Amino acid sequence: MMVRDRRYIDRLSLILGEVERLMDRSVPEQVTDAARLRAAITLLEADQRAEATALIKELSPWAGGISVEYGQL
């Protein structure tokens, strides 16, 4: 794994923490966003960047808005 990927994983982990902290578990879109972020982190750790990128692109505007605080994904 490259250092750049490790930093990206760290940033995604921060975003996931905020998504999990702020999400309303009764809103399916928000629960799905958290699952996508968890899966993207797992895929990046397994050096499957293309698959992780595809999941990240599917995030809702709600999670995307949280990610702005941590820089562009």
C-alpha atoms as one frame of an Amber mdcrd trajectory, in Angstrom:
protein
   0.000   0.000   0.000   1.285   3.424  -0.900   1.642   6.237   1.646  -0.880
   8.251  -0.361  -3.419   5.430   0.005  -2.797   5.291   3.757  -3.537   9.022
   4.076  -6.666   8.576   1.990  -7.801   5.697   4.213  -7.169   7.839   7.286
  -9.254  10.671   5.822 -12.068   8.272   4.895 -11.987   6.895   8.429 -12.469
  10.413   9.822 -15.377  10.993   7.448 -16.901   7.635   8.400 -16.692   8.608
  12.069 -18.578  11.843  11.384 -21.154  10.061   9.206 -21.780   7.499  11.954
 -21.968  10.227  14.602 -24.421  12.410  12.676 -26.519   9.874  10.800 -30.129
   9.085  11.524 -30.320   5.287  11.509 -33.930   5.479  10.353 -32.839   7.086
   7.059 -31.781   4.278   4.690 -29.646   6.574   2.517 -27.497   7.552   5.504
 -27.080   3.944   6.662 -26.085   2.993   3.109 -23.516   5.805   3.002 -21.872
   4.501   6.171 -21.762   0.987   4.714 -20.253   2.291   1.464 -17.542   4.158
   3.353 -16.706   1.075   5.437 -16.521  -1.037   2.281 -14.384   1.559   0.484
 -11.885   1.562   3.339 -11.711  -2.246   3.272 -11.205  -2.234  -0.505  -8.427
   0.364  -0.293  -6.684  -1.681   2.373  -6.802  -4.600  -0.088  -5.338  -2.415
  -2.880  -8.598  -2.408  -4.848  -8.637   1.299  -5.629 -11.006   1.198  -8.631
 -13.715  -0.613  -6.682 -13.312   1.752  -3.717 -13.536   4.789  -5.975 -16.765
   3.484  -7.507 -18.336   3.172  -4.050 -17.236   6.649  -3.032 -18.783   8.126
  -6.168 -22.130   6.623  -5.095 -22.256   8.555  -1.797 -25.305  10.724  -1.303
 -25.044  14.505  -1.158 -25.531  14.221   2.616 -22.296  12.256   3.126 -20.588
  14.258   0.433 -21.350  17.391   2.405 -19.682  15.969   5.484 -16.635  15.033
   3.429 -16.118  18.675   2.394 -14.910  19.382   5.936 -12.027  16.956   5.364
 -11.105  17.935   1.854 -12.264  16.730  -1.504 -12.627  12.973  -1.832
